[in-house]
Structure formats: C-alpha cells, structure tokens
Amino acid sequence: MEATALAGLDLFKAAWKKSSLSGESGGNCVEVAGNLPGAIAVRDSKNPTGPALTFTPTEWRTFLNTVKSGHFD
C-alpha cells in the first residue's frame, strides 16, 4: 500500500544531500533526500537526472540498521 503512494512521488522539491565523507572528485556516491513527506529518495550522485529509488521511512531505517549491523560486509 505504501509503495503505491510512493510510485507517483514528485521529486522536484527534493533537497538532495551527499555524504560529507564523499570526495570532491565524485566517485561512487549516493545522494539522499529526506525532506519529502512520507518518503526517502536515493539517487546516484553521478547521474542526478537519472532514476531515483524511493523508500518509506520504515524501509529506510531498516536498510540503514542492516548496513550498520555489518550484514552486507
């Protein structure tokens, strides 16, 4: 049900942020927009006009906690 609401999400007003750990040369970085109502958006910083992934806040927290636990190491 939440995924349907995210499908039509307008990313025009997304305030994209890149990690402060990212170098000036670009590299492999993602940008995250957390200012959208009920959604977190993620995109490739090297392709800002390309597609973005969207998550509910719960999905995003689950993903971050899984990464922080070392599950993908």
Predicted model as a PDB file, atoms N, CA, C, CB and O in Angstrom, pLDDT in the B-factor column:
MODEL        1                                                                  
ATOM      1  N   MET A   1       0.823  -1.190   0.000  1.00 34.00           N  
ATOM      2  CA  MET A   1       0.000   0.000   0.000  1.00 34.00           C  
ATOM      3  C   MET A   1       0.866   1.254   0.000  1.00 34.00           C  
ATOM      4  CB  MET A   1      -0.936  -0.002   1.202  1.00 34.00           C  
ATOM      5  O   MET A   1       0.584   2.184  -0.755  1.00 34.00           O  
ATOM      6  N   GLU A   2       1.897   1.306   0.811  1.00 42.00           N  
ATOM      7  CA  GLU A   2       2.771   2.477   0.839  1.00 42.00           C  
ATOM      8  C   GLU A   2       3.535   2.633  -0.465  1.00 42.00           C  
ATOM      9  CB  GLU A   2       3.746   2.382   2.001  1.00 42.00           C  
ATOM     10  O   GLU A   2       3.759   3.753  -0.924  1.00 42.00           O  
ATOM     11  N   ALA A   3       3.938   1.513  -1.069  1.00 45.00           N  
ATOM     12  CA  ALA A   3       4.699   1.579  -2.316  1.00 45.00           C  
ATOM     13  C   ALA A   3       3.893   2.264  -3.405  1.00 45.00           C  
ATOM     14  CB  ALA A   3       5.111   0.178  -2.771  1.00 45.00           C  
ATOM     15  O   ALA A   3       4.457   2.989  -4.224  1.00 45.00           O  
ATOM     16  N   THR A   4       2.575   2.048  -3.430  1.00 44.00           N  
ATOM     17  CA  THR A   4       1.728   2.699  -4.413  1.00 44.00           C  
ATOM     18  C   THR A   4       1.763   4.214  -4.239  1.00 44.00           C  
ATOM     19  CB  THR A   4       0.294   2.184  -4.305  1.00 44.00           C  
ATOM     20  O   THR A   4       1.832   4.956  -5.220  1.00 44.00           O  
ATOM     21  N   ALA A   5       1.716   4.668  -2.994  1.00 50.00           N  
ATOM     22  CA  ALA A   5       1.766   6.103  -2.732  1.00 50.00           C  
ATOM     23  C   ALA A   5       3.104   6.690  -3.171  1.00 50.00           C  
ATOM     24  CB  ALA A   5       1.528   6.384  -1.245  1.00 50.00           C  
ATOM     25  O   ALA A   5       3.159   7.835  -3.618  1.00 50.00           O  
ATOM     26  N   LEU A   6       4.168   5.926  -3.049  1.00 68.00           N  
ATOM     27  CA  LEU A   6       5.492   6.410  -3.428  1.00 68.00           C  
ATOM     28  C   LEU A   6       5.687   6.409  -4.944  1.00 68.00           C  
ATOM     29  CB  LEU A   6       6.566   5.559  -2.767  1.00 68.00           C  
ATOM     30  O   LEU A   6       6.526   7.149  -5.458  1.00 68.00           O  
ATOM     31  N   ALA A   7       4.926   5.591  -5.661  1.00 64.00           N  
ATOM     32  CA  ALA A   7       5.101   5.469  -7.109  1.00 64.00           C  
ATOM     33  C   ALA A   7       4.915   6.811  -7.813  1.00 64.00           C  
ATOM     34  CB  ALA A   7       4.118   4.445  -7.675  1.00 64.00           C  
ATOM     35  O   ALA A   7       5.638   7.100  -8.766  1.00 64.00           O  
ATOM     36  N   GLY A   8       3.978   7.630  -7.374  1.00 70.00           N  
ATOM     37  CA  GLY A   8       3.724   8.912  -8.019  1.00 70.00           C  
ATOM     38  C   GLY A   8       4.389  10.085  -7.322  1.00 70.00           C  
ATOM     39  O   GLY A   8       4.003  11.234  -7.536  1.00 70.00           O  
ATOM     40  N   LEU A   9       5.373   9.810  -6.500  1.00 83.00           N  
ATOM     41  CA  LEU A   9       6.032  10.852  -5.709  1.00 83.00           C  
ATOM     42  C   LEU A   9       6.740  11.864  -6.608  1.00 83.00           C  
ATOM     43  CB  LEU A   9       7.036  10.225  -4.732  1.00 83.00           C  
ATOM     44  O   LEU A   9       7.482  11.478  -7.512  1.00 83.00           O  
ATOM     45  N   ASP A  10       6.517  13.142  -6.368  1.00 86.00           N  
ATOM     46  CA  ASP A  10       7.154  14.216  -7.120  1.00 86.00           C  
ATOM     47  C   ASP A  10       8.473  14.571  -6.442  1.00 86.00           C  
ATOM     48  CB  ASP A  10       6.223  15.464  -7.221  1.00 86.00           C  
ATOM     49  O   ASP A  10       8.483  15.044  -5.306  1.00 86.00           O  
ATOM     50  N   LEU A  11       9.576  14.343  -7.135  1.00 90.00           N  
ATOM     51  CA  LEU A  11      10.912  14.596  -6.573  1.00 90.00           C  
ATOM     52  C   LEU A  11      11.425  16.001  -6.898  1.00 90.00           C  
ATOM     53  CB  LEU A  11      11.902  13.560  -7.098  1.00 90.00           C  
ATOM     54  O   LEU A  11      12.578  16.319  -6.608  1.00 90.00           O  
ATOM     55  N   PHE A  12      10.586  16.836  -7.491  1.00 90.00           N  
ATOM     56  CA  PHE A  12      11.009  18.182  -7.886  1.00 90.00           C  
ATOM     57  C   PHE A  12      11.518  18.999  -6.696  1.00 90.00           C  
ATOM     58  CB  PHE A  12       9.852  18.917  -8.555  1.00 90.00           C  
ATOM     59  O   PHE A  12      12.479  19.756  -6.833  1.00 90.00           O  
ATOM     60  N   LYS A  13      10.892  18.853  -5.547  1.00 91.00           N  
ATOM     61  CA  LYS A  13      11.284  19.634  -4.370  1.00 91.00           C  
ATOM     62  C   LYS A  13      12.253  18.890  -3.449  1.00 91.00           C  
ATOM     63  CB  LYS A  13      10.054  20.026  -3.589  1.00 91.00           C  
ATOM     64  O   LYS A  13      12.500  19.323  -2.324  1.00 91.00           O  
ATOM     65  N   ALA A  14      12.791  17.787  -3.923  1.00 95.00           N  
ATOM     66  CA  ALA A  14      13.725  17.020  -3.099  1.00 95.00           C  
ATOM     67  C   ALA A  14      14.982  17.836  -2.825  1.00 95.00           C  
ATOM     68  CB  ALA A  14      14.090  15.690  -3.786  1.00 95.00           C  
ATOM     69  O   ALA A  14      15.560  18.427  -3.738  1.00 95.00           O  
ATOM     70  N   ALA A  15      15.401  17.864  -1.564  1.00 96.00           N  
ATOM     71  CA  ALA A  15      16.643  18.534  -1.160  1.00 96.00           C  
ATOM     72  C   ALA A  15      17.701  17.435  -1.005  1.00 96.00           C  
ATOM     73  CB  ALA A  15      16.458  19.372   0.193  1.00 96.00           C  
ATOM     74  O   ALA A  15      17.780  16.768   0.027  1.00 96.00           O  
ATOM     75  N   TRP A  16      18.495  17.269  -2.037  1.00 95.00           N  
ATOM     76  CA  TRP A  16      19.474  16.179  -2.084  1.00 95.00           C  
ATOM     77  C   TRP A  16      20.708  16.515  -1.268  1.00 95.00           C  
ATOM     78  CB  TRP A  16      19.873  15.878  -3.527  1.00 95.00           C  
ATOM     79  O   TRP A  16      21.206  17.640  -1.315  1.00 95.00           O  
ATOM     80  N   LYS A  17      21.203  15.529  -0.514  1.00 94.00           N  
ATOM     81  CA  LYS A  17      22.422  15.700   0.284  1.00 94.00           C  
ATOM     82  C   LYS A  17      23.362  14.538   0.020  1.00 94.00           C  
ATOM     83  CB  LYS A  17      22.092  15.800   1.798  1.00 94.00           C  
ATOM     84  O   LYS A  17      22.950  13.381  -0.054  1.00 94.00           O  
ATOM     85  N   LYS A  18      24.637  14.877  -0.118  1.00 88.00           N  
ATOM     86  CA  LYS A  18      25.676  13.867  -0.322  1.00 88.00           C  
ATOM     87  C   LYS A  18      26.478  13.753   0.966  1.00 88.00           C  
ATOM     88  CB  LYS A  18      26.605  14.229  -1.537  1.00 88.00           C  
ATOM     89  O   LYS A  18      26.621  14.730   1.702  1.00 88.00           O  
ATOM     90  N   SER A  19      26.989  12.588   1.232  1.00 78.00           N  
ATOM     91  CA  SER A  19      27.763  12.358   2.445  1.00 78.00           C  
ATOM     92  C   SER A  19      28.939  13.315   2.536  1.00 78.00           C  
ATOM     93  CB  SER A  19      28.255  10.920   2.494  1.00 78.00           C  
ATOM     94  O   SER A  19      29.578  13.631   1.533  1.00 78.00           O  
ATOM     95  N   SER A  20      29.217  13.774   3.751  1.00 76.00           N  
ATOM     96  CA  SER A  20      30.387  14.634   3.972  1.00 76.00           C  
ATOM     97  C   SER A  20      31.680  13.844   3.782  1.00 76.00           C  
ATOM     98  CB  SER A  20      30.345  15.253   5.386  1.00 76.00           C  
ATOM     99  O   SER A  20      32.749  14.439   3.652  1.00 76.00           O  
ATOM    100  N   LEU A  21      31.598  12.526   3.766  1.00 73.00           N  
ATOM    101  CA  LEU A  21      32.773  11.686   3.541  1.00 73.00           C  
ATOM    102  C   LEU A  21      33.097  11.526   2.066  1.00 73.00           C  
ATOM    103  CB  LEU A  21      32.563  10.327   4.162  1.00 73.00           C  
ATOM    104  O   LEU A  21      34.127  10.947   1.720  1.00 73.00           O  
ATOM    105  N   SER A  22      32.235  12.030   1.191  1.00 72.00           N  
ATOM    106  CA  SER A  22      32.468  11.934  -0.245  1.00 72.00           C  
ATOM    107  C   SER A  22      33.562  12.906  -0.646  1.00 72.00           C  
ATOM    108  CB  SER A  22      31.173  12.216  -1.036  1.00 72.00           C  
ATOM    109  O   SER A  22      33.613  14.033  -0.154  1.00 72.00           O  
ATOM    110  N   GLY A  23      34.423  12.475  -1.524  1.00 67.00           N  
ATOM    111  CA  GLY A  23      35.486  13.334  -2.019  1.00 67.00           C  
ATOM    112  C   GLY A  23      34.970  14.304  -3.057  1.00 67.00           C  
ATOM    113  O   GLY A  23      33.855  14.154  -3.556  1.00 67.00           O  
ATOM    114  N   GLU A  24      35.769  15.289  -3.382  1.00 69.00           N  
ATOM    115  CA  GLU A  24      35.405  16.291  -4.380  1.00 69.00           C  
ATOM    116  C   GLU A  24      35.422  15.731  -5.796  1.00 69.00           C  
ATOM    117  CB  GLU A  24      36.342  17.473  -4.291  1.00 69.00           C  
ATOM    118  O   GLU A  24      34.828  16.326  -6.695  1.00 69.00           O  
ATOM    119  N   SER A  25      36.090  14.596  -6.018  1.00 68.00           N  
ATOM    120  CA  SER A  25      36.231  14.053  -7.363  1.00 68.00           C  
ATOM    121  C   SER A  25      35.011  13.246  -7.802  1.00 68.00           C  
ATOM    122  CB  SER A  25      37.464  13.190  -7.438  1.00 68.00           C  
ATOM    123  O   SER A  25      35.027  12.678  -8.894  1.00 68.00           O  
ATOM    124  N   GLY A  26      33.975  13.178  -7.005  1.00 60.00           N  
ATOM    125  CA  GLY A  26      32.787  12.415  -7.393  1.00 60.00           C  
ATOM    126  C   GLY A  26      32.833  11.020  -6.817  1.00 60.00           C  
ATOM    127  O   GLY A  26      32.396  10.791  -5.689  1.00 60.00           O  
ATOM    128  N   GLY A  27      33.358  10.095  -7.581  1.00 68.00           N  
ATOM    129  CA  GLY A  27      33.470   8.727  -7.095  1.00 68.00           C  
ATOM    130  C   GLY A  27      32.129   8.025  -7.004  1.00 68.00           C  
ATOM    131  O   GLY A  27      31.162   8.411  -7.662  1.00 68.00           O  
ATOM    132  N   ASN A  28      32.086   7.001  -6.189  1.00 74.00           N  
ATOM    133  CA  ASN A  28      30.864   6.219  -6.029  1.00 74.00           C  
ATOM    134  C   ASN A  28      30.052   6.762  -4.867  1.00 74.00           C  
ATOM    135  CB  ASN A  28      31.189   4.729  -5.809  1.00 74.00           C  
ATOM    136  O   ASN A  28      30.242   6.340  -3.726  1.00 74.00           O  
ATOM    137  N   CYS A  29      29.160   7.682  -5.140  1.00 86.00           N  
ATOM    138  CA  CYS A  29      28.378   8.309  -4.073  1.00 86.00           C  
ATOM    139  C   CYS A  29      26.897   8.250  -4.384  1.00 86.00           C  
ATOM    140  CB  CYS A  29      28.812   9.759  -3.865  1.00 86.00           C  
ATOM    141  O   CYS A  29      26.480   8.188  -5.540  1.00 86.00           O  
ATOM    142  N   VAL A  30      26.133   8.272  -3.336  1.00 88.00           N  
ATOM    143  CA  VAL A  30      24.691   8.416  -3.470  1.00 88.00           C  
ATOM    144  C   VAL A  30      24.287   9.702  -2.780  1.00 88.00           C  
ATOM    145  CB  VAL A  30      23.933   7.190  -2.872  1.00 88.00           C  
ATOM    146  O   VAL A  30      24.988  10.204  -1.901  1.00 88.00           O  
ATOM    147  N   GLU A  31      23.151  10.225  -3.189  1.00 93.00           N  
ATOM    148  CA  GLU A  31      22.565  11.387  -2.544  1.00 93.00           C  
ATOM    149  C   GLU A  31      21.216  10.953  -1.976  1.00 93.00           C  
ATOM    150  CB  GLU A  31      22.413  12.595  -3.548  1.00 93.00           C  
ATOM    151  O   GLU A  31      20.513  10.132  -2.564  1.00 93.00           O  
ATOM    152  N   VAL A  32      20.875  11.512  -0.838  1.00 95.00           N  
ATOM    153  CA  VAL A  32      19.643  11.146  -0.155  1.00 95.00           C  
ATOM    154  C   VAL A  32      18.819  12.410   0.078  1.00 95.00           C  
ATOM    155  CB  VAL A  32      19.942  10.415   1.191  1.00 95.00           C  
ATOM    156  O   VAL A  32      19.348  13.450   0.470  1.00 95.00           O  
ATOM    157  N   ALA A  33      17.536  12.300  -0.167  1.00 96.00           N  
ATOM    158  CA  ALA A  33      16.601  13.395   0.117  1.00 96.00           C  
ATOM    159  C   ALA A  33      15.640  12.918   1.201  1.00 96.00           C  
ATOM    160  CB  ALA A  33      15.821  13.842  -1.181  1.00 96.00           C  
ATOM    161  O   ALA A  33      14.866  11.983   0.994  1.00 96.00           O  
ATOM    162  N   GLY A  34      15.699  13.566   2.343  1.00 94.00           N  
ATOM    163  CA  GLY A  34      14.846  13.188   3.456  1.00 94.00           C  
ATOM    164  C   GLY A  34      13.776  14.214   3.772  1.00 94.00           C  
ATOM    165  O   GLY A  34      13.117  14.127   4.808  1.00 94.00           O  
ATOM    166  N   ASN A  35      13.600  15.175   2.896  1.00 95.00           N  
ATOM    167  CA  ASN A  35      12.638  16.246   3.165  1.00 95.00           C  
ATOM    168  C   ASN A  35      11.275  16.014   2.513  1.00 95.00           C  
ATOM    169  CB  ASN A  35      13.199  17.559   2.690  1.00 95.00           C  
ATOM    170  O   ASN A  35      10.427  16.906   2.519  1.00 95.00           O  
ATOM    171  N   LEU A  36      11.063  14.842   1.960  1.00 93.00           N  
ATOM    172  CA  LEU A  36       9.808  14.562   1.267  1.00 93.00           C  
ATOM    173  C   LEU A  36       8.786  13.965   2.233  1.00 93.00           C  
ATOM    174  CB  LEU A  36      10.046  13.606   0.082  1.00 93.00           C  
ATOM    175  O   LEU A  36       9.153  13.161   3.090  1.00 93.00           O  
ATOM    176  N   PRO A  37       7.522  14.339   2.114  1.00 90.00           N  
ATOM    177  CA  PRO A  37       6.516  13.823   3.050  1.00 90.00           C  
ATOM    178  C   PRO A  37       6.307  12.313   2.878  1.00 90.00           C  
ATOM    179  CB  PRO A  37       5.183  14.562   2.852  1.00 90.00           C  
ATOM    180  O   PRO A  37       5.847  11.853   1.833  1.00 90.00           O  
ATOM    181  N   GLY A  38       6.651  11.561   3.915  1.00 92.00           N  
ATOM    182  CA  GLY A  38       6.429  10.120   3.918  1.00 92.00           C  
ATOM    183  C   GLY A  38       7.355   9.312   3.048  1.00 92.00           C  
ATOM    184  O   GLY A  38       7.057   8.158   2.740  1.00 92.00           O  
ATOM    185  N   ALA A  39       8.487   9.892   2.637  1.00 94.00           N  
ATOM    186  CA  ALA A  39       9.386   9.169   1.736  1.00 94.00           C  
ATOM    187  C   ALA A  39      10.836   9.600   1.913  1.00 94.00           C  
ATOM    188  CB  ALA A  39       8.962   9.381   0.292  1.00 94.00           C  
ATOM    189  O   ALA A  39      11.131  10.721   2.327  1.00 94.00           O  
ATOM    190  N   ILE A  40      11.718   8.682   1.589  1.00 95.00           N  
ATOM    191  CA  ILE A  40      13.149   8.948   1.490  1.00 95.00           C  
ATOM    192  C   ILE A  40      13.530   8.578   0.060  1.00 95.00           C  
ATOM    193  CB  ILE A  40      13.997   8.129   2.573  1.00 95.00           C  
ATOM    194  O   ILE A  40      13.185   7.495  -0.412  1.00 95.00           O  
ATOM    195  N   ALA A  41      14.232   9.458  -0.625  1.00 95.00           N  
ATOM    196  CA  ALA A  41      14.651   9.190  -2.002  1.00 95.00           C  
ATOM    197  C   ALA A  41      16.172   9.083  -2.054  1.00 95.00           C  
ATOM    198  CB  ALA A  41      14.144  10.302  -2.968  1.00 95.00           C  
ATOM    199  O   ALA A  41      16.881   9.775  -1.323  1.00 95.00           O  
ATOM    200  N   VAL A  42      16.662   8.209  -2.929  1.00 94.00           N  
ATOM    201  CA  VAL A  42      18.095   7.963  -3.074  1.00 94.00           C  
ATOM    202  C   VAL A  42      18.415   7.949  -4.566  1.00 94.00           C  
ATOM    203  CB  VAL A  42      18.522   6.612  -2.383  1.00 94.00           C  
ATOM    204  O   VAL A  42      17.693   7.349  -5.362  1.00 94.00           O  
ATOM    205  N   ARG A  43      19.518   8.623  -4.935  1.00 92.00           N  
ATOM    206  CA  ARG A  43      19.936   8.619  -6.335  1.00 92.00           C  
ATOM    207  C   ARG A  43      21.459   8.571  -6.438  1.00 92.00           C  
ATOM    208  CB  ARG A  43      19.387   9.860  -7.068  1.00 92.00           C  
ATOM    209  O   ARG A  43      22.170   8.806  -5.460  1.00 92.00           O  
ATOM    210  N   ASP A  44      21.940   8.266  -7.627  1.00 90.00           N  
ATOM    211  CA  ASP A  44      23.366   8.227  -7.930  1.00 90.00           C  
ATOM    212  C   ASP A  44      23.837   9.664  -8.146  1.00 90.00           C  
ATOM    213  CB  ASP A  44      23.663   7.333  -9.191  1.00 90.00           C  
ATOM    214  O   ASP A  44      23.297  10.368  -8.999  1.00 90.00           O  
ATOM    215  N   SER A  45      24.831  10.104  -7.386  1.00 87.00           N  
ATOM    216  CA  SER A  45      25.294  11.488  -7.497  1.00 87.00           C  
ATOM    217  C   SER A  45      25.927  11.792  -8.852  1.00 87.00           C  
ATOM    218  CB  SER A  45      26.289  11.783  -6.398  1.00 87.00           C  
ATOM    219  O   SER A  45      25.988  12.953  -9.256  1.00 87.00           O  
ATOM    220  N   LYS A  46      26.394  10.771  -9.554  1.00 87.00           N  
ATOM    221  CA  LYS A  46      26.995  10.982 -10.868  1.00 87.00           C  
ATOM    222  C   LYS A  46      25.936  11.129 -11.963  1.00 87.00           C  
ATOM    223  CB  LYS A  46      27.930   9.830 -11.203  1.00 87.00           C  
ATOM    224  O   LYS A  46      26.247  11.540 -13.081  1.00 87.00           O  
ATOM    225  N   ASN A  47      24.686  10.790 -11.637  1.00 89.00           N  
ATOM    226  CA  ASN A  47      23.604  10.847 -12.613  1.00 89.00           C  
ATOM    227  C   ASN A  47      22.369  11.479 -11.964  1.00 89.00           C  
ATOM    228  CB  ASN A  47      23.277   9.425 -13.161  1.00 89.00           C  
ATOM    229  O   ASN A  47      21.355  10.807 -11.774  1.00 89.00           O  
ATOM    230  N   PRO A  48      22.452  12.770 -11.624  1.00 89.00           N  
ATOM    231  CA  PRO A  48      21.359  13.403 -10.880  1.00 89.00           C  
ATOM    232  C   PRO A  48      20.039  13.484 -11.631  1.00 89.00           C  
ATOM    233  CB  PRO A  48      21.765  14.769 -10.486  1.00 89.00           C  
ATOM    234  O   PRO A  48      18.994  13.649 -11.001  1.00 89.00           O  
ATOM    235  N   THR A  49      20.051  13.376 -12.941  1.00 91.00           N  
ATOM    236  CA  THR A  49      18.793  13.402 -13.695  1.00 91.00           C  
ATOM    237  C   THR A  49      18.272  12.003 -13.978  1.00 91.00           C  
ATOM    238  CB  THR A  49      18.979  14.152 -15.004  1.00 91.00           C  
ATOM    239  O   THR A  49      17.224  11.836 -14.602  1.00 91.00           O  
ATOM    240  N   GLY A  50      19.005  11.003 -13.519  1.00 90.00           N  
ATOM    241  CA  GLY A  50      18.593   9.620 -13.716  1.00 90.00           C  
ATOM    242  C   GLY A  50      17.540   9.195 -12.708  1.00 90.00           C  
ATOM    243  O   GLY A  50      16.995  10.024 -11.979  1.00 90.00           O  
ATOM    244  N   PRO A  51      17.259   7.911 -12.672  1.00 90.00           N  
ATOM    245  CA  PRO A  51      16.217   7.411 -11.770  1.00 90.00           C  
ATOM    246  C   PRO A  51      16.616   7.516 -10.303  1.00 90.00           C  
ATOM    247  CB  PRO A  51      15.893   5.969 -12.104  1.00 90.00           C  
ATOM    248  O   PRO A  51      17.797   7.569  -9.961  1.00 90.00           O  
ATOM    249  N   ALA A  52      15.605   7.544  -9.452  1.00 92.00           N  
ATOM    250  CA  ALA A  52      15.816   7.566  -8.005  1.00 92.00           C  
ATOM    251  C   ALA A  52      15.006   6.427  -7.394  1.00 92.00           C  
ATOM    252  CB  ALA A  52      15.408   8.952  -7.384  1.00 92.00           C  
ATOM    253  O   ALA A  52      13.937   6.072  -7.891  1.00 92.00           O  
ATOM    254  N   LEU A  53      15.522   5.873  -6.329  1.00 92.00           N  
ATOM    255  CA  LEU A  53      14.786   4.878  -5.557  1.00 92.00           C  
ATOM    256  C   LEU A  53      14.064   5.592  -4.434  1.00 92.00           C  
ATOM    257  CB  LEU A  53      15.732   3.770  -5.000  1.00 92.00           C  
ATOM    258  O   LEU A  53      14.591   6.552  -3.871  1.00 92.00           O  
ATOM    259  N   THR A  54      12.876   5.143  -4.104  1.00 92.00           N  
ATOM    260  CA  THR A  54      12.137   5.750  -3.000  1.00 92.00           C  
ATOM    261  C   THR A  54      11.776   4.680  -1.977  1.00 92.00           C  
ATOM    262  CB  THR A  54      10.863   6.465  -3.516  1.00 92.00           C  
ATOM    263  O   THR A  54      11.475   3.537  -2.322  1.00 92.00           O  
ATOM    264  N   PHE A  55      11.812   5.075  -0.730  1.00 93.00           N  
ATOM    265  CA  PHE A  55      11.539   4.182   0.387  1.00 93.00           C  
ATOM    266  C   PHE A  55      10.623   4.881   1.382  1.00 93.00           C  
ATOM    267  CB  PHE A  55      12.852   3.735   1.072  1.00 93.00           C  
ATOM    268  O   PHE A  55      10.616   6.108   1.482  1.00 93.00           O  
ATOM    269  N   THR A  56       9.857   4.091   2.111  1.00 94.00           N  
ATOM    270  CA  THR A  56       9.130   4.656   3.242  1.00 94.00           C  
ATOM    271  C   THR A  56      10.165   4.894   4.341  1.00 94.00           C  
ATOM    272  CB  THR A  56       7.951   3.700   3.731  1.00 94.00           C  
ATOM    273  O   THR A  56      11.237   4.289   4.308  1.00 94.00           O  
ATOM    274  N   PRO A  57       9.874   5.751   5.302  1.00 94.00           N  
ATOM    275  CA  PRO A  57      10.823   5.946   6.399  1.00 94.00           C  
ATOM    276  C   PRO A  57      11.147   4.638   7.137  1.00 94.00           C  
ATOM    277  CB  PRO A  57      10.268   6.965   7.382  1.00 94.00           C  
ATOM    278  O   PRO A  57      12.286   4.441   7.560  1.00 94.00           O  
ATOM    279  N   THR A  58      10.184   3.765   7.294  1.00 95.00           N  
ATOM    280  CA  THR A  58      10.429   2.480   7.962  1.00 95.00           C  
ATOM    281  C   THR A  58      11.369   1.613   7.148  1.00 95.00           C  
ATOM    282  CB  THR A  58       9.113   1.738   8.201  1.00 95.00           C  
ATOM    283  O   THR A  58      12.287   1.008   7.703  1.00 95.00           O  
ATOM    284  N   GLU A  59      11.157   1.542   5.849  1.00 95.00           N  
ATOM    285  CA  GLU A  59      12.046   0.760   4.978  1.00 95.00           C  
ATOM    286  C   GLU A  59      13.469   1.313   5.034  1.00 95.00           C  
ATOM    287  CB  GLU A  59      11.526   0.769   3.518  1.00 95.00           C  
ATOM    288  O   GLU A  59      14.431   0.548   5.089  1.00 95.00           O  
ATOM    289  N   TRP A  60      13.604   2.635   5.020  1.00 94.00           N  
ATOM    290  CA  TRP A  60      14.926   3.270   5.045  1.00 94.00           C  
ATOM    291  C   TRP A  60      15.652   2.980   6.358  1.00 94.00           C  
ATOM    292  CB  TRP A  60      14.795   4.790   4.841  1.00 94.00           C  
ATOM    293  O   TRP A  60      16.838   2.651   6.356  1.00 94.00           O  
ATOM    294  N   ARG A  61      14.939   3.102   7.479  1.00 95.00           N  
ATOM    295  CA  ARG A  61      15.542   2.800   8.791  1.00 95.00           C  
ATOM    296  C   ARG A  61      15.987   1.340   8.859  1.00 95.00           C  
ATOM    297  CB  ARG A  61      14.540   3.102   9.934  1.00 95.00           C  
ATOM    298  O   ARG A  61      17.055   1.036   9.388  1.00 95.00           O  
ATOM    299  N   THR A  62      15.166   0.442   8.322  1.00 96.00           N  
ATOM    300  CA  THR A  62      15.522  -0.984   8.307  1.00 96.00           C  
ATOM    301  C   THR A  62      16.780  -1.201   7.487  1.00 96.00           C  
ATOM    302  CB  THR A  62      14.364  -1.836   7.742  1.00 96.00           C  
ATOM    303  O   THR A  62      17.674  -1.935   7.909  1.00 96.00           O  
ATOM    304  N   PHE A  63      16.864  -0.577   6.325  1.00 93.00           N  
ATOM    305  CA  PHE A  63      18.051  -0.696   5.485  1.00 93.00           C  
ATOM    306  C   PHE A  63      19.290  -0.168   6.205  1.00 93.00           C  
ATOM    307  CB  PHE A  63      17.847   0.055   4.167  1.00 93.00           C  
ATOM    308  O   PHE A  63      20.319  -0.841   6.244  1.00 93.00           O  
ATOM    309  N   LEU A  64      19.196   1.034   6.776  1.00 93.00           N  
ATOM    310  CA  LEU A  64      20.347   1.617   7.478  1.00 93.00           C  
ATOM    311  C   LEU A  64      20.788   0.746   8.652  1.00 93.00           C  
ATOM    312  CB  LEU A  64      20.006   3.027   7.976  1.00 93.00           C  
ATOM    313  O   LEU A  64      21.985   0.538   8.848  1.00 93.00           O  
ATOM    314  N   ASN A  65      19.846   0.239   9.426  1.00 96.00           N  
ATOM    315  CA  ASN A  65      20.202  -0.625  10.559  1.00 96.00           C  
ATOM    316  C   ASN A  65      20.864  -1.911  10.090  1.00 96.00           C  
ATOM    317  CB  ASN A  65      18.962  -0.955  11.389  1.00 96.00           C  
ATOM    318  O   ASN A  65      21.773  -2.417  10.748  1.00 96.00           O  
ATOM    319  N   THR A  66      20.417  -2.441   8.963  1.00 96.00           N  
ATOM    320  CA  THR A  66      21.017  -3.657   8.408  1.00 96.00           C  
ATOM    321  C   THR A  66      22.448  -3.389   7.956  1.00 96.00           C  
ATOM    322  CB  THR A  66      20.178  -4.188   7.229  1.00 96.00           C  
ATOM    323  O   THR A  66      23.335  -4.210   8.190  1.00 96.00           O  
ATOM    324  N   VAL A  67      22.678  -2.254   7.314  1.00 92.00           N  
ATOM    325  CA  VAL A  67      24.027  -1.876   6.892  1.00 92.00           C  
ATOM    326  C   VAL A  67      24.930  -1.695   8.117  1.00 92.00           C  
ATOM    327  CB  VAL A  67      23.992  -0.574   6.046  1.00 92.00           C  
ATOM    328  O   VAL A  67      26.043  -2.219   8.165  1.00 92.00           O  
ATOM    329  N   LYS A  68      24.432  -0.948   9.101  1.00 94.00           N  
ATOM    330  CA  LYS A  68      25.228  -0.672  10.308  1.00 94.00           C  
ATOM    331  C   LYS A  68      25.557  -1.938  11.088  1.00 94.00           C  
ATOM    332  CB  LYS A  68      24.486   0.299  11.213  1.00 94.00           C  
ATOM    333  O   LYS A  68      26.570  -1.987  11.785  1.00 94.00           O  
ATOM    334  N   SER A  69      24.717  -2.963  10.980  1.00 96.00           N  
ATOM    335  CA  SER A  69      24.974  -4.214  11.701  1.00 96.00           C  
ATOM    336  C   SER A  69      26.049  -5.059  11.010  1.00 96.00           C  
ATOM    337  CB  SER A  69      23.679  -5.024  11.826  1.00 96.00           C  
ATOM    338  O   SER A  69      26.481  -6.077  11.550  1.00 96.00           O  
ATOM    339  N   GLY A  70      26.482  -4.636   9.812  1.00 95.00           N  
ATOM    340  CA  GLY A  70      27.531  -5.363   9.094  1.00 95.00           C  
ATOM    341  C   GLY A  70      27.006  -6.497   8.230  1.00 95.00           C  
ATOM    342  O   GLY A  70      27.786  -7.314   7.739  1.00 95.00           O  
ATOM    343  N   HIS A  71      25.723  -6.556   8.044  1.00 94.00           N  
ATOM    344  CA  HIS A  71      25.108  -7.653   7.285  1.00 94.00           C  
ATOM    345  C   HIS A  71      25.656  -7.753   5.857  1.00 94.00           C  
ATOM    346  CB  HIS A  71      23.594  -7.467   7.240  1.00 94.00           C  
ATOM    347  O   HIS A  71      25.766  -8.853   5.317  1.00 94.00           O  
ATOM    348  N   PHE A  72      25.996  -6.629   5.248  1.00 90.00           N  
ATOM    349  CA  PHE A  72      26.475  -6.637   3.868  1.00 90.00           C  
ATOM    350  C   PHE A  72      28.000  -6.665   3.744  1.00 90.00           C  
ATOM    351  CB  PHE A  72      25.943  -5.434   3.151  1.00 90.00           C  
ATOM    352  O   PHE A  72      28.526  -6.611   2.633  1.00 90.00           O  
ATOM    353  N   ASP A  73      28.706  -6.748   4.855  1.00 89.00           N  
ATOM    354  CA  ASP A  73      30.177  -6.779   4.803  1.00 89.00           C  
ATOM    355  C   ASP A  73      30.685  -8.091   4.253  1.00 89.00           C  
ATOM    356  CB  ASP A  73      30.768  -6.542   6.186  1.00 89.00           C  
ATOM    357  O   ASP A  73      31.895  -8.287   4.141  1.00 89.00           O  
TER     358      ASP A  73                                                      
ENDMDL                                                                          
END                                                                             
